[in-house]
């Protein structure tokens, strides 16, 4: 085996991984990460594992809940606009709002950021959004990982994912087994597309309609890019408040698959949820996608949230109370439908949206 002594010496940096840039990114993100904290967190950034001391005296029979998710191709819009400080809010929303469906209080979240090349300011901006999302959800950002993948990802490319953990008292677990005939279905309004269906939205608005991201759209009152980057609503604290103050049976987080598919996951055998489209008008962005792409209603409804980001099933006796709780918390909410005896489907959508 021969070695060319005149050839340059290989280094990690020459292979595309900068440890110095990674260290700089950590220093830049520390102030943001530190804002997302809880008293149960032990230690700080830099440990091999995040430590969280569960206060067992608060719980009789605690059940841990966990959820993992990402943001999907909404990241392509953030990269195209070079705006990276809101995508983290989307990430937190996708994780914690799955946790609260069963009544679990989000405790902490850990993120994973994969990049083609570490750009410290960009990493700090992403983590700023994650920390803001954690503050909104009331959970701690317990730790995370930034991995540089030269040769696997382009320099400007990145992806994010996260895992969250929550806790709920065993006798307060929410789910399909609590749902009863006569219960009321309450909708909570979304802030737009949230973080699902972006492959279709981008295909229609950017490829077919050729709309520029920086172009002003009259229906939105802002640019297309600003509309598409509107952060996903985080409902965690609102759902926890509703569960504490009203007889909530279960929740359904409306993500990929749309309203029908996600609500069906929490409707038990023997019952059907009948929903009325006439109770709300989807935001203009949904109408624009449907019109410019000639997307049929069935396709729209199984791809997008159509204006409903979270659904609560509550007892009929507590429906007014539930609406009052959400209204007091400035969450747009309305009676969407009701639970009745089993039909052909677990969830049925009837009627038409006004002005859509």
FENDA-V490445 format. One record per residue. N is the residue number from 1. RES is the residue in three letters. SS is DSSP state (a for helix, b for strand, c for the rest). PHI is phi as a letter, one per 20 degrees, with the letter a starting at -180 (NA if undefined). PSI is psi in radians with two decimals (* if undefined). Layout:
n->N res->RES ss->SS phi->PHI psi->PSI
n->N res->RES ss->SS phi->PHI psi->PSI
This chain:
n->1 res->UNK ss->c phi->NA psi->2.15
n->2 res->UNK ss->c phi->d psi->2.66
n->3 res->UNK ss->c phi->c psi->2.29
n->4 res->UNK ss->c phi->e psi->1.85
n->5 res->UNK ss->c phi->f psi->-0.23
n->6 res->UNK ss->c phi->e psi->-0.16
n->7 res->UNK ss->c phi->f psi->2.64
n->8 res->UNK ss->c phi->f psi->2.59
n->9 res->UNK ss->c phi->f psi->2.33
n->10 res->UNK ss->c phi->f psi->2.46
n->11 res->UNK ss->c phi->c psi->2.85
n->12 res->UNK ss->c phi->f psi->-0.69
n->13 res->UNK ss->c phi->f psi->-0.72
n->14 res->UNK ss->c phi->f psi->-0.46
n->15 res->UNK ss->c phi->e psi->-0.12
n->16 res->UNK ss->c phi->o psi->0.02
n->17 res->UNK ss->c phi->d psi->2.11
n->18 res->UNK ss->c phi->d psi->1.85
n->19 res->UNK ss->a phi->f psi->-0.64
n->20 res->UNK ss->a phi->f psi->-0.73
n->21 res->UNK ss->a phi->f psi->-0.65
n->22 res->UNK ss->a phi->f psi->-0.74
n->23 res->UNK ss->a phi->f psi->-0.68
n->24 res->UNK ss->a phi->f psi->-0.69
n->25 res->UNK ss->a phi->f psi->-0.73
n->26 res->UNK ss->a phi->f psi->-0.75
n->27 res->UNK ss->a phi->f psi->-0.65
n->28 res->UNK ss->a phi->f psi->-0.54
n->29 res->UNK ss->a phi->e psi->-0.29
n->30 res->UNK ss->a phi->g psi->-0.79
n->31 res->UNK ss->a phi->f psi->-0.63
n->32 res->UNK ss->a phi->f psi->-0.80
n->33 res->UNK ss->a phi->f psi->-0.60
n->34 res->UNK ss->c phi->f psi->-0.34
n->35 res->UNK ss->c phi->f psi->-0.38
n->36 res->UNK ss->c phi->e psi->1.50
n->37 res->UNK ss->c phi->c psi->2.85
n->38 res->UNK ss->c phi->b psi->2.73
n->39 res->UNK ss->c phi->g psi->-0.42
n->40 res->UNK ss->c phi->f psi->-0.19
n->41 res->UNK ss->b phi->f psi->2.30
n->42 res->UNK ss->b phi->d psi->2.32
n->43 res->UNK ss->c phi->m psi->-2.96
n->44 res->UNK ss->c phi->b psi->-2.81
n->45 res->UNK ss->c phi->f psi->2.43
n->46 res->UNK ss->c phi->p psi->-0.32
n->47 res->UNK ss->c phi->f psi->2.87
n->48 res->UNK ss->c phi->f psi->-0.45
n->49 res->UNK ss->c phi->c psi->2.57
n->50 res->UNK ss->c phi->e psi->2.44
n->51 res->UNK ss->b phi->d psi->2.31
n->52 res->UNK ss->b phi->c psi->2.06
n->53 res->UNK ss->c phi->e psi->1.85
n->54 res->UNK ss->c phi->f psi->2.17
n->55 res->UNK ss->c phi->e psi->1.62
n->56 res->UNK ss->a phi->f psi->-0.38
n->57 res->UNK ss->a phi->f psi->-0.22
n->58 res->UNK ss->a phi->e psi->-0.31
n->59 res->UNK ss->c phi->c psi->2.46
n->60 res->UNK ss->c phi->e psi->-0.82
n->61 res->UNK ss->c phi->b psi->1.34
n->62 res->UNK ss->b phi->f psi->2.41
n->63 res->UNK ss->b phi->d psi->2.20
n->64 res->UNK ss->b phi->e psi->2.44
n->65 res->UNK ss->b phi->c psi->2.52
n->66 res->UNK ss->b phi->c psi->2.69
n->67 res->UNK ss->b phi->b psi->2.50
n->68 res->UNK ss->b phi->c psi->2.40
n->69 res->UNK ss->b phi->a psi->3.06
n->70 res->UNK ss->b phi->c psi->-2.80
n->71 res->UNK ss->c phi->d psi->-0.38
n->72 res->UNK ss->c phi->m psi->-2.70
n->73 res->UNK ss->c phi->e psi->0.11
n->74 res->UNK ss->a phi->f psi->-0.47
n->75 res->UNK ss->a phi->f psi->-0.57
n->76 res->UNK ss->a phi->f psi->-0.60
n->77 res->UNK ss->a phi->f psi->-0.76
n->78 res->UNK ss->a phi->f psi->-0.72
n->79 res->UNK ss->a phi->f psi->-0.72
n->80 res->UNK ss->a phi->f psi->-0.58
n->81 res->UNK ss->a phi->e psi->-0.17
n->82 res->UNK ss->c phi->l psi->0.77
n->83 res->UNK ss->c phi->c psi->2.03
n->84 res->UNK ss->c phi->c psi->0.07
n->85 res->UNK ss->c phi->e psi->0.14
n->86 res->UNK ss->c phi->d psi->-0.33
n->87 res->UNK ss->a phi->f psi->-0.47
n->88 res->UNK ss->a phi->f psi->-0.57
n->89 res->UNK ss->a phi->f psi->-0.74
n->90 res->UNK ss->a phi->g psi->-0.76
n->91 res->UNK ss->a phi->f psi->-0.84
n->92 res->UNK ss->a phi->f psi->-0.77
n->93 res->UNK ss->a phi->g psi->-0.77
n->94 res->UNK ss->a phi->f psi->-0.49
n->95 res->UNK ss->a phi->e psi->-0.96
n->96 res->UNK ss->a phi->f psi->-0.53
n->97 res->UNK ss->a phi->f psi->-0.22
n->98 res->UNK ss->a phi->f psi->-0.61
n->99 res->UNK ss->a phi->f psi->-0.75
n->100 res->UNK ss->a phi->f psi->-0.24
n->101 res->UNK ss->a phi->g psi->-0.64
n->102 res->UNK ss->a phi->e psi->0.12
n->103 res->UNK ss->c phi->n psi->0.11
n->104 res->UNK ss->c phi->f psi->2.36
n->105 res->UNK ss->b phi->e psi->2.13
n->106 res->UNK ss->b phi->f psi->2.25
n->107 res->UNK ss->b phi->d psi->-0.91
n->108 res->UNK ss->b phi->b psi->2.86
n->109 res->UNK ss->b phi->c psi->2.53
n->110 res->UNK ss->b phi->c psi->2.34
n->111 res->UNK ss->b phi->d psi->2.80
n->112 res->UNK ss->b phi->c psi->2.14
n->113 res->UNK ss->b phi->d psi->2.03
n->114 res->UNK ss->b phi->d psi->2.27
n->115 res->UNK ss->b phi->c psi->2.70
n->116 res->UNK ss->c phi->f psi->-0.65
n->117 res->UNK ss->c phi->b psi->2.31
n->118 res->UNK ss->c phi->f psi->2.09
n->119 res->UNK ss->c phi->d psi->1.82
n->120 res->UNK ss->a phi->g psi->-0.77
n->121 res->UNK ss->a phi->f psi->-0.61
n->122 res->UNK ss->a phi->f psi->-0.73
n->123 res->UNK ss->a phi->f psi->-0.75
n->124 res->UNK ss->a phi->f psi->-0.68
n->125 res->UNK ss->a phi->f psi->-0.73
n->126 res->UNK ss->a phi->f psi->-0.82
n->127 res->UNK ss->a phi->f psi->-0.56
n->128 res->UNK ss->a phi->g psi->-0.78
n->129 res->UNK ss->a phi->f psi->-0.71
n->130 res->UNK ss->a phi->f psi->-0.78
n->131 res->UNK ss->a phi->f psi->-0.73
n->132 res->UNK ss->a phi->f psi->-0.73
n->133 res->UNK ss->a phi->f psi->-0.71
n->134 res->UNK ss->a phi->f psi->-0.69
n->135 res->UNK ss->a phi->f psi->-0.77
n->136 res->UNK ss->a phi->f psi->-0.60
n->137 res->UNK ss->a phi->e psi->-0.25
n->138 res->UNK ss->c phi->m psi->0.34
n->139 res->UNK ss->c phi->d psi->2.92
n->140 res->UNK ss->b phi->e psi->2.55
n->141 res->UNK ss->b phi->e psi->1.73
n->142 res->UNK ss->b phi->e psi->-0.35
n->143 res->UNK ss->b phi->r psi->-3.08
n->144 res->UNK ss->b phi->a psi->-3.06
n->145 res->UNK ss->b phi->b psi->2.35
n->146 res->UNK ss->b phi->d psi->2.12
n->147 res->UNK ss->b phi->d psi->2.24
n->148 res->UNK ss->b phi->e psi->2.19
n->149 res->UNK ss->c phi->c psi->1.19
n->150 res->UNK ss->b phi->f psi->2.45
n->151 res->UNK ss->c phi->n psi->-0.42
n->152 res->UNK ss->c phi->e psi->-0.62
n->153 res->UNK ss->b phi->c psi->2.57
n->154 res->UNK ss->c phi->f psi->2.74
n->155 res->UNK ss->c phi->g psi->-0.72
n->156 res->UNK ss->c phi->e psi->0.00
n->157 res->UNK ss->c phi->e psi->2.63
n->158 res->UNK ss->b phi->b psi->2.84
n->159 res->UNK ss->b phi->b psi->2.69
n->160 res->UNK ss->b phi->c psi->2.58
n->161 res->UNK ss->b phi->b psi->2.92
n->162 res->UNK ss->b phi->b psi->2.72
n->163 res->UNK ss->b phi->c psi->2.35
n->164 res->UNK ss->b phi->c psi->2.69
n->165 res->UNK ss->b phi->c psi->2.37
n->166 res->UNK ss->b phi->c psi->3.09
n->167 res->UNK ss->b phi->b psi->2.51
n->168 res->UNK ss->b phi->b psi->2.51
n->169 res->UNK ss->b phi->f psi->2.39
n->170 res->UNK ss->a phi->g psi->-0.71
n->171 res->UNK ss->a phi->e psi->0.03
n->172 res->UNK ss->a phi->d psi->0.20
n->173 res->UNK ss->c phi->g psi->2.29
n->174 res->UNK ss->c phi->e psi->2.65
n->175 res->UNK ss->c phi->r psi->-3.10
n->176 res->UNK ss->a phi->g psi->-0.56
n->177 res->UNK ss->a phi->f psi->-0.26
n->178 res->UNK ss->a phi->e psi->-0.28
n->179 res->UNK ss->c phi->f psi->2.41
n->180 res->UNK ss->c phi->c psi->2.70
n->181 res->UNK ss->c phi->g psi->2.29
n->182 res->UNK ss->c phi->n psi->-0.17
n->183 res->UNK ss->c phi->f psi->2.79
n->184 res->UNK ss->b phi->d psi->2.43
n->185 res->UNK ss->b phi->d psi->2.14
n->186 res->UNK ss->b phi->d psi->2.29
n->187 res->UNK ss->b phi->e psi->2.54
n->188 res->UNK ss->b phi->d psi->2.23
n->189 res->UNK ss->b phi->f psi->2.53
n->190 res->UNK ss->c phi->e psi->2.97
n->191 res->UNK ss->c phi->e psi->0.27
n->192 res->UNK ss->c phi->p psi->-2.43
n->193 res->UNK ss->c phi->f psi->-0.36
n->194 res->UNK ss->c phi->l psi->-2.14
n->195 res->UNK ss->c phi->c psi->0.57
n->196 res->UNK ss->c phi->c psi->2.58
n->197 res->UNK ss->c phi->n psi->0.23
n->198 res->UNK ss->a phi->f psi->-0.44
n->199 res->UNK ss->a phi->f psi->-0.73
n->200 res->UNK ss->a phi->f psi->-0.76
n->201 res->UNK ss->a phi->f psi->-0.77
n->202 res->UNK ss->a phi->f psi->-0.71
n->203 res->UNK ss->a phi->f psi->-0.75
n->204 res->UNK ss->a phi->f psi->-0.94
n->205 res->UNK ss->a phi->f psi->-0.63
n->206 res->UNK ss->a phi->e psi->-0.70
n->207 res->UNK ss->a phi->e psi->-0.87
n->208 res->UNK ss->a phi->f psi->-0.95
n->209 res->UNK ss->c phi->f psi->-0.29
n->210 res->UNK ss->c phi->l psi->0.74
n->211 res->UNK ss->c phi->e psi->2.33
n->212 res->UNK ss->c phi->f psi->2.49
n->213 res->UNK ss->c phi->f psi->-0.52
n->214 res->UNK ss->c phi->e psi->0.15
n->215 res->UNK ss->c phi->e psi->2.39
n->216 res->UNK ss->b phi->f psi->2.34
n->217 res->UNK ss->b phi->d psi->2.06
n->218 res->UNK ss->c phi->g psi->-0.71
n->219 res->UNK ss->c phi->f psi->-0.48
n->220 res->UNK ss->c phi->e psi->-0.45
n->221 res->UNK ss->c phi->m psi->0.34
n->222 res->UNK ss->b phi->a psi->-3.07
n->223 res->UNK ss->b phi->f psi->2.83
n->224 res->UNK ss->a phi->f psi->-0.75
n->225 res->UNK ss->a phi->f psi->-0.71
n->226 res->UNK ss->a phi->f psi->-0.69
n->227 res->UNK ss->a phi->f psi->-0.76
n->228 res->UNK ss->a phi->f psi->-0.41
n->229 res->UNK ss->c phi->e psi->0.08
n->230 res->UNK ss->c phi->g psi->2.18
n->231 res->UNK ss->c phi->f psi->2.61
n->232 res->UNK ss->c phi->f psi->2.37
n->233 res->UNK ss->c phi->f psi->2.32
n->234 res->UNK ss->c phi->e psi->2.02
n->235 res->UNK ss->c phi->e psi->0.02
n->236 res->UNK ss->a phi->g psi->-0.95
n->237 res->UNK ss->a phi->f psi->-0.58
n->238 res->UNK ss->a phi->f psi->-0.74
n->239 res->UNK ss->a phi->f psi->-0.68
n->240 res->UNK ss->a phi->f psi->-0.70
n->241 res->UNK ss->a phi->f psi->-0.73
n->242 res->UNK ss->a phi->f psi->-0.75
n->243 res->UNK ss->a phi->f psi->-0.56
n->244 res->UNK ss->a phi->f psi->-0.50
n->245 res->UNK ss->a phi->d psi->-0.13
n->246 res->UNK ss->c phi->b psi->2.93
n->247 res->UNK ss->c phi->e psi->1.38
n->248 res->UNK ss->b phi->e psi->2.30
n->249 res->UNK ss->b phi->e psi->-0.78
n->250 res->UNK ss->b phi->a psi->2.96
n->251 res->UNK ss->b phi->c psi->2.85
n->252 res->UNK ss->b phi->c psi->2.12
n->253 res->UNK ss->b phi->e psi->2.11
n->254 res->UNK ss->c phi->e psi->1.75
n->255 res->UNK ss->c phi->c psi->-2.45
n->256 res->UNK ss->c phi->g psi->2.31
n->257 res->UNK ss->c phi->o psi->-0.32
n->258 res->UNK ss->a phi->m psi->-2.99
n->259 res->UNK ss->a phi->f psi->-0.84
n->260 res->UNK ss->a phi->f psi->-0.89
n->261 res->UNK ss->a phi->f psi->-0.68
n->262 res->UNK ss->a phi->f psi->-0.68
n->263 res->UNK ss->a phi->f psi->-0.59
n->264 res->UNK ss->a phi->g psi->-0.44
n->265 res->UNK ss->c phi->f psi->-0.35
n->266 res->UNK ss->c phi->d psi->0.25
n->267 res->UNK ss->c phi->d psi->2.12
n->268 res->UNK ss->c phi->f psi->2.90
n->269 res->UNK ss->c phi->g psi->2.46
n->270 res->UNK ss->c phi->n psi->-0.05
n->271 res->UNK ss->b phi->c psi->2.77
n->272 res->UNK ss->b phi->c psi->2.41
n->273 res->UNK ss->b phi->e psi->2.10
n->274 res->UNK ss->b phi->d psi->2.09
n->275 res->UNK ss->b phi->d psi->2.63
n->276 res->UNK ss->b phi->d psi->1.99
n->277 res->UNK ss->a phi->f psi->-0.43
n->278 res->UNK ss->a phi->f psi->-0.11
n->279 res->UNK ss->a phi->e psi->-0.13
n->280 res->UNK ss->c phi->b psi->2.78
n->281 res->UNK ss->c phi->d psi->2.08
n->282 res->UNK ss->c phi->g psi->2.67
n->283 res->UNK ss->c phi->f psi->2.73
n->284 res->UNK ss->a phi->g psi->-0.51
n->285 res->UNK ss->a phi->f psi->-0.59
n->286 res->UNK ss->a phi->f psi->-0.71
n->287 res->UNK ss->a phi->f psi->-0.68
n->288 res->UNK ss->a phi->f psi->-0.77
n->289 res->UNK ss->a phi->f psi->-0.78
n->290 res->UNK ss->a phi->f psi->-0.72
n->291 res->UNK ss->a phi->f psi->-0.88
n->292 res->UNK ss->a phi->f psi->-0.52
n->293 res->UNK ss->a phi->d psi->-0.02
n->294 res->UNK ss->c phi->l psi->0.81
n->295 res->UNK ss->c phi->e psi->2.20
n->296 res->UNK ss->c phi->f psi->2.72
n->297 res->UNK ss->a phi->g psi->-0.76
n->298 res->UNK ss->a phi->f psi->-0.69
n->299 res->UNK ss->a phi->f psi->-0.72
n->300 res->UNK ss->a phi->f psi->-0.80
n->301 res->UNK ss->a phi->f psi->-0.38
n->302 res->UNK ss->a phi->e psi->-0.02
n->303 res->UNK ss->a phi->d psi->-0.73
n->304 res->UNK ss->c phi->d psi->2.86
n->305 res->UNK ss->c phi->f psi->-0.29
n->306 res->UNK ss->c phi->l psi->0.41
n->307 res->UNK ss->c phi->o psi->-0.05
n->308 res->UNK ss->b phi->d psi->1.94
n->309 res->UNK ss->b phi->e psi->-0.46
n->310 res->UNK ss->b phi->b psi->2.54
n->311 res->UNK ss->b phi->c psi->2.42
n->312 res->UNK ss->b phi->d psi->2.41
n->313 res->UNK ss->b phi->d psi->2.12
n->314 res->UNK ss->b phi->c psi->2.83
n->315 res->UNK ss->c phi->f psi->2.60
n->316 res->UNK ss->a phi->g psi->-0.62
n->317 res->UNK ss->a phi->f psi->-0.48
n->318 res->UNK ss->a phi->d psi->0.16
n->319 res->UNK ss->a phi->f psi->-0.81
n->320 res->UNK ss->a phi->f psi->-0.70
n->321 res->UNK ss->a phi->f psi->-0.73
n->322 res->UNK ss->a phi->f psi->-0.76
n->323 res->UNK ss->a phi->f psi->-0.66
n->324 res->UNK ss->a phi->f psi->-0.71
n->325 res->UNK ss->a phi->f psi->-0.82
n->326 res->UNK ss->a phi->f psi->-0.69
n->327 res->UNK ss->a phi->f psi->-0.71
n->328 res->UNK ss->a phi->f psi->-0.45
n->329 res->UNK ss->c phi->e psi->0.18
n->330 res->UNK ss->c phi->m psi->0.61
n->331 res->UNK ss->c phi->d psi->2.06
n->332 res->UNK ss->c phi->g psi->2.16
n->333 res->UNK ss->b phi->b psi->2.59
n->334 res->UNK ss->b phi->b psi->2.81
n->335 res->UNK ss->b phi->f psi->2.10
n->336 res->UNK ss->b phi->e psi->-0.52
n->337 res->UNK ss->b phi->r psi->-2.77
n->338 res->UNK ss->b phi->b psi->2.87
n->339 res->UNK ss->b phi->e psi->2.30
n->340 res->UNK ss->b phi->c psi->-3.05
n->341 res->UNK ss->b phi->g psi->2.73
n->342 res->UNK ss->c phi->g psi->2.37
n->343 res->UNK ss->c phi->d psi->-2.67
n->344 res->UNK ss->c phi->f psi->-0.46
n->345 res->UNK ss->c phi->c psi->2.75
n->346 res->UNK ss->c phi->f psi->-0.55
n->347 res->UNK ss->b phi->c psi->2.28
n->348 res->UNK ss->b phi->c psi->2.23
n->349 res->UNK ss->b phi->d psi->2.20
n->350 res->UNK ss->b phi->c psi->2.88
n->351 res->UNK ss->c phi->m psi->-2.97
n->352 res->UNK ss->c phi->c psi->2.62
n->353 res->UNK ss->c phi->f psi->2.39
n->354 res->UNK ss->c phi->f psi->2.39
n->355 res->UNK ss->c phi->l psi->0.56
n->356 res->UNK ss->c phi->d psi->*
